[in-house]
């Protein structure tokens, strides 16, 4: 409800281009934001576990600290990119596409390399990878790409 002297609140999609208001695009954006929210929650939870278990040097190594911190930062950036993408920012859409794909590849490498990280972190990273694979598929779909396509001169 608007107070006197202020503009009434508008629905978040009113300013979007018609292609972004399409139900398939809105569904893909909602799915993307949910997947990334799960990725953020899992990443923050993992960093919290690392803090709690910091005195167990056999399961929390220096590499685990670095990786957990990087993943939290990347997940928060992706959440920002997803929010801005949902508001129609094409640069954020590109950043979301690139960062989700890059992190998915990095996770695949971490899970595949023997001996680099403890098994529990590899399991957590595999779960993050599954979430990010969903993001990659959602943001790289034909309709989503066409919704954010820049007109050619």
C-alpha positions in Angstrom: 0.0 0.0 0.0 1.4 3.4 -0.9 1.6 6.2 1.6 0.7 9.7 0.7 3.4 11.3 -1.5 5.0 8.0 -2.6 4.5 6.0 -5.7 2.6 2.8 -5.3 4.6 -0.4 -5.2 4.8 -2.2 -8.5 5.2 -5.9 -9.2 8.8 -6.9 -9.8 8.1 -8.0 -13.4 6.2 -5.0 -14.6 9.4 -3.3 -15.9 10.7 -6.4 -17.6 10.7 -6.8 -21.3 7.7 -8.9 -22.6 10.0 -11.9 -23.2 11.1 -12.0 -19.6 7.4 -12.1 -18.5 6.9 -15.3 -20.4 5.8 -18.1 -18.0 8.7 -20.4 -19.1 11.3 -17.7 -18.4 9.7 -16.8 -15.0 9.8 -20.5 -14.1 13.4 -20.8 -15.2 14.3 -17.7 -13.1 12.5 -19.0 -10.1 14.2 -22.4 -10.4 17.6 -20.8 -10.8 17.1 -18.6 -7.7 15.9 -21.6 -5.7 18.9 -23.8 -6.8 21.3 -21.0 -6.0 19.6 -20.4 -2.6 20.3 -24.1 -1.8 23.9 -23.7 -3.1 24.3 -20.7 -0.7 22.8 -22.6 2.2 25.0 -25.7 1.6 28.1 -23.6 1.2 27.5 -21.5 4.3 26.6 -24.6 6.2 29.9 -26.2 5.1 31.9 -23.2 6.1 30.2 -23.3 9.5 31.1 -27.0 9.9 34.7 -26.1 9.0 34.7 -23.5 11.7 33.3 -25.9 14.3 35.6 -28.7 13.3 38.7 -26.5 12.9 40.7 -28.4 15.6 40.3 -31.7 13.7 43.2 -31.2 11.3 42.7 -34.6 9.7 39.3 -33.5 8.2 39.8 -29.7 8.1 43.0 -28.9 6.2 44.2 -25.6 5.0 42.9 -26.5 1.5 39.4 -27.1 3.0 39.4 -23.7 4.6 40.4 -22.0 1.3 37.9 -24.0 -0.8 35.0 -23.5 1.6 35.7 -19.8 1.7 35.9 -19.5 -2.1 32.6 -21.5 -2.5 30.7 -19.3 -0.1 32.0 -16.1 -1.9 31.1 -17.6 -5.3 27.6 -18.7 -4.1 26.9 -15.2 -2.8 28.0 -13.6 -6.1 25.8 -16.0 -8.0 22.9 -15.2 -5.8 23.5 -11.5 -6.7 23.8 -12.3 -10.4 20.5 -14.3 -10.3 18.6 -11.5 -8.5 19.8 -9.0 -11.0 19.1 -11.3 -13.9 15.5 -11.7 -12.7 15.3 -7.9 -12.9 16.3 -8.0 -16.5 20.1 -7.2 -16.3 21.7 -8.8 -19.3 25.3 -8.4 -18.0 24.3 -10.2 -14.8 22.8 -13.0 -16.9 26.1 -13.4 -18.7 27.9 -13.4 -15.4 25.5 -16.0 -14.1 26.0 -18.2 -17.1 29.8 -18.0 -17.0 30.2 -18.3 -13.2 27.8 -21.3 -12.9 29.6 -23.1 -15.7 33.0 -22.3 -14.3 32.2 -23.4 -10.8 30.5 -26.6 -12.1 33.8 -27.5 -14.0 35.9 -26.6 -10.9 33.8 -28.8 -8.8 34.0 -31.7 -11.2 37.8 -31.4 -11.1 37.9 -31.3 -7.3 35.7 -34.4 -7.1 37.7 -36.3 -9.7 41.2 -35.5 -8.4 42.4 -38.1 -5.9 43.8 -37.0 -2.6 43.2 -33.3 -2.9 40.4 -33.0 -0.4 38.8 -35.2 2.3 36.0 -37.4 1.2 33.4 -35.5 3.1 34.2 -32.3 1.2 34.1 -34.1 -2.1 30.6 -35.3 -1.2 29.5 -31.8 -0.3 31.1 -30.4 -3.5 29.3 -33.1 -5.6 26.0 -31.9 -4.1 27.0 -28.3 -5.0 27.8 -29.5 -8.5 24.4 -31.1 -8.9 22.7 -27.8 -7.9 24.9 -25.9 -10.3 24.3 -28.3 -13.1 20.6 -27.4 -12.6 21.5 -23.7 -12.8 23.6 -24.2 -15.9 20.8 -26.1 -17.6 18.2 -23.5 -16.7 20.2 -20.4 -17.7 21.5 -21.9 -20.9 18.1 -23.0 -22.2 17.0 -21.7 -25.6 14.2 -19.5 -24.3 16.4 -18.0 -21.6 19.2 -17.2 -24.1 16.7 -15.7 -26.5 15.1 -13.6 -23.8 18.6 -12.0 -23.1 19.8 -11.9 -26.6 21.2 -8.6 -27.7 19.9 -7.3 -31.1 22.5 -7.5 -33.8 23.2 -4.3 -35.7 
